[in-house]
C-alpha cells in the first residue's frame, strides 16, 4: 500500500452514510477490485437540471480533501463542498420502483425529479 507524504487529519463528518449504503459501497469496492488506497469521494459538481449534481465514487485522496472514517469506510471530500453538503444523508434503496443511492440534503432549495441534481 502506498503511503501518503503526510498523515491526513480526520475530522467530524459533515454528512451521514447509512449502514445500508456502507454495505453497498463495500460490495461495489469488492466487486470492482477498487485499490485499497482509494477512498470514497463525496462531493458536488456543476451541472444537471437544477445546478449541481452529486459526486459519489472511489478516488485517490487529494491535498485539499478532508478525511472521514464512516463505519470503517475512508471518505474524502473537497473542503469547499462541505457548505453544500452539511447535514446530508446518503442512503441506498432497493425497492420495486427505485434502486440506487439517494441523497437527503437539507441545503437543497430544490431538486430535480431524479434526485441527483439540486440547487442551493
N, C-alpha and C positions, 0 to 999 in steps of 0.2 A: 504494500500500500504506500502510495506517495505521501510524503509529509508536507505540510504547509510551511512556508517560511516563518510564519508567526501563528501562535495559537489564537483562533478567533474567540471572542468573548461571547458567551451565551447569555442572552438577556431574556426577560419575561416576554412571552409571545403575545403579540397584539391580536392574534387570531386563534381560533379553536378548530381542531380537526377531530371529528367524531371517531370513536373506535371502529365503526364500520368502514369509514373512509381510510383509516390507517391500515386496516386489514386488506382492503382492496389495493391500496398503494404498495404494500409489501408483496402482494401476489403479482402485481404488474412488474415490480422490481425483479422478482424471481423469474417470471416467465420471459421477460425481455433481456435477462442477463445484464442488468444495469450495473456498472462498476461500483465497487464499494465506496470509492472516493467521491461519487456523485451524491448530491443532496436533492431533496425535493424543493424546487423553486416555486414559490407562490408570489404572484405579483399582478401587475396590470400593464396593459399597453393600449395605445390609442387605436381606435378602430371600432368596428361593429356598428350596429344601427343606433346605439344610444350614446356613443362617445368613447367608452372604454370597454375592453374585453379582459377577462381574467386569464392569467398565466398559471398553469399548473402542470409541472413536468419535471423530470430529473435533469440536473445540470451540474456543471462544475462550479463550486463557490467562487465568487469574485471578491476583490478587495473592498468594495463598497457595500457588501452584504452584512446584514445582521443574521446571527445564527441562533436557532432554537432547537431544543430537544422536545419532541412531542410524541409521547408513547413509544420512545425508543427510535423514532424517525428523525433523522437530521434534516431540518428545514432551514432554508435560507430565503431572505427577502431583501431586495434593494431598499436601503434606508428611506429613500424618497417615496416608496409606495405605501408605507405604513399609514399615512394620512388618509388614503383611500380605502384601506382595509381594516382599520381599527375596529375590533369587535365582531368581525366576520366569522361565520362558522362554515366550514367545508364539510359536506356530508356525502355519502354515497347511497343512492336509492336504487332499488331493483324491483320495480313493480311492473304491472301489465302495461301501463301507459307510458312509463318513463324508466330509463335505466341509465345511470351515469352519475357524475359528480354534480352536486348542487352547491350554490353559494348564497348564504343568507347574510347579506351585507346591510347593516343599519345605516351606512353612509350613502347608500344609493338613493337618489331622489326619484329616479325612475329606472325601470328595467325593460328589456325587450321581451317578447313572448317566449323566446327560447331560454332565457335566464342566464345567458353567458355574456351579455352586454349590459352596461349600465351607465348612468350619468351621475355625477356627484356635485 
